[in-house]
Amino acid sequence: MSCKITSVALASVLGLSAICAQAGTSFDFKPKTACFALPREIVTLDGEWECRQLRRKNAAWERHVTPFVFPLSSKESRFAQEYRRSFTLPGLDGRRAILHAECIPSRTRVVVNGEAVFVHEPGADPFDVDVTAWARPGTNGIFLAVSAPGKQECREKGLLPVASFLRGQYQGYSRPVYVELRPVVSVEDVTVRTVVTPQKRLTATVVVTNASDVAHAVALRGAIGDFRFQEVPLSVPARGTATATLVRDWPDAALWNPETPNLHVLNLSLVEGGAVVDAFRERFGFREIRIEGDRLLLNGSPMMLRRGPRIYGLRSDDGIRAFMRRHKARGVNGLRTGPIDFANMAHIADEEGFFLVLLPPTGGKARVLGTNDVAWANAAAFQRRMYRFYKNHPSILCWGISNEFGSVYGLRPTGDNEDLVRRQQALGAQMAELDPTRPWTAYGDIEVGWPIKGP
């Protein structure tokens, strides 16, 4: 059963009566919440917010419909954007309140009910944060401060220098934000892997977490359509996790490919004392990517990636879908795109049968990253987060770990630059360990003969 989704109206703290017409852009992206099922509940925060851009002291607050971004040239990156609103939560009833942001590319400071909660550094990846300790039933206030650290701060603190998007024209709250009310014992993570050769088999690894101070004994149930997995009993320790593996040999599984992008849903539930205490749905496609020699294989058959150019500026789910269909009609079956667009593109690409390859924020930033160990650790952490959020999307063909360090930015594999080779290879090794089902790539670097390439 689908979870309850609540939209909340703005409770103005300023008494403004109309939406102002300050220059900016509103986006029409829908939150990707189909994975949540009762007893989970979603409170969407998109809609009217009070917003301002700090081009001057005491800048006036104005109302805008979010997701909304402000115009900002690269020379104006020092200007911050601020967003605030009130929202109402039902009784938590022992549930946790998890704040989700599908993508705010720049540094984002989160304040709930006047208390600083979290700072998400630049990277353009989604983030979620447990705000239970600051949330309360009834009226709550949330404040988001969005800003871009400069190059010097990026160098000093090892930050990934992703500040703006739409080719540097805008900055701010650009993708859906919502609060999820999650049971204290819940499905925390799902990894679905499928193989086609030598036989069709699905393996799902499910991590269950317990945020309470007492242990819980639950049963994990899984189903795909009419097929039921054997129930798995789990003992989940206090403040700990338990892991279960579900396996199905599936000889007649409908495969995912660009021509027939079949999708399936793994329905999961946790049962305790005869009652369902949590439910979660994970959508996936049954497909296999392999490399044999110089051949790329999809579901055991050779394929060619006919990739289109990177795009900027699509401002709605409908726009993304139309773009993919237009390019497929011309024989294009894939796209390289950055993390800013990934949240919306991956979901739609799954449905349209369109391949995606991630362009990471380390692209073109060799001089900023340099030999900064903290920066490269942040790059590795970013890759892990992207894997966590997007690993089950069949449209993702491979992981990109860098972009054009050599071919565009004038570096050569000699002297100190050999360190860049080693560091990129380490990122690739991490991705190969995390996800042995996909290759990885370093764009552009093999053009100058660097030994930086995926399998």
Steps between C-alpha positions, in 0.01 A plus 500: 500500500630844409610721784307810597634813330416837651558840340526792739410862437735780594430651839649842438701664772496829310140528391586546132190469290633419153775317319759755391638515150873526572708354221566132548391160383252250645542134408227241456659186640292249696645333810603140445305346788343190341739279701330591828196305619281502810563528790751755369367846427627785282456872567600693188659841553496620140269792435509853635808599700629835611825555312767763459836548338756682710628748245472764770456522875144457628380370163121470494326165528274408208273208423588255226378156399776246551706342367623851422848628414646848473702638207868504586805544281828331586633838620212527748546165671559675832129590519302256713138399462269443796171315520258461791154372569278339762355152464286265703590148608247247631578307815828315461367194689847363552605568141810688389486819295741484205557812291570423132643737239528348153763753392619839623832536318671751726583503870173471691455585867186347654331655804187346657302688765785741550764232558788432263469139382726426207726642231519328163814598314502550120474194280149508350415159644174437689508508876280379783540582866321384814335807656295312762679669789396844369154424356173501694133423435317806374663811358869493412731749333775423250772730367742421215806712427660424162844636415804423289848472654772666293794327338734590785271343759458194280879463492543555872216272612509246221148580379370394162457828310145457374314824556246573230323342205328582172850601383556719805186711458304397807545381857268387779235246597456319169340160569224366729532506878277296732480339841457125534352354818676167534434221755767445763566151361518534124650393170807720472663386177428267207747379237352312204734316265400297198693270268388356169784258426539212558148515646262774603533564872405785731675568830369768736693603809280673758633693801259554790580763762378541857515856635357405839673405825360146507546202269220403262415162345338549160423298191601631157253424222574560134294471183523582130154487350350162591837351597569480873845457650540281804451705816826587679504537881732776623620604843588869478712622794437830674653787298622243251426329170428155360541383141303248296551367148216404267577285194280403208580297190277662241530335157208694346588844639410782262829675422580871499653647186454818294238336277293347782585671831311257722495597868418291806429588863635317803244545778646466850332501839606447860263317730518501879240340722278429202488869393677671212737753657667620179468467123723604212501460122810482281458535124759335275563366153622148431811548290870417489794715383830326420818570307669222304819612331404808302129421497234653723226246570143568610318188614764287330477672158735763352375856517625842397454808712393784270532779751364850455648821642466620853198725550428798721192681608216245486259620765236230527452125494294540183787690337746222584266234363441692176877549458566126535223403260616752242855366512394135495303572184829614345687186600662632819474259793695672777625818660784618720365725773611663822380422852278810506270343241539140610223491761228561244664349193571156646138438594370607159781329306402170664151539356613620158782249441773763485853444628670746735864545590585717798728800456645553852580831671869408483479566127744766386607587854849351509660830588258553787527144630874482443665283763252597771431174685183637657364602160557156354343340809197723442493388135502137612221568752297668226532192280380281787197721553413495130524122503271483801232720343510373140633143499168335412426708190536278192557804279838571661751337268821583683650728763715798402782577742662804332477717193761638259780545749748452218346560161336835574678638803853459367642256754743228400582161658846608608656627819250603766208413271569130550336555837176588319516170313535308824219690671257453211581131483423480873156653436443246226606213726253618763214501250598156371486367855170670579336401174651208310195502270603820316821633341646839583663760279719812516391726216758646269809379680565202273520747210847593619602144578443495872446153650176618658215299364239265623485131422 
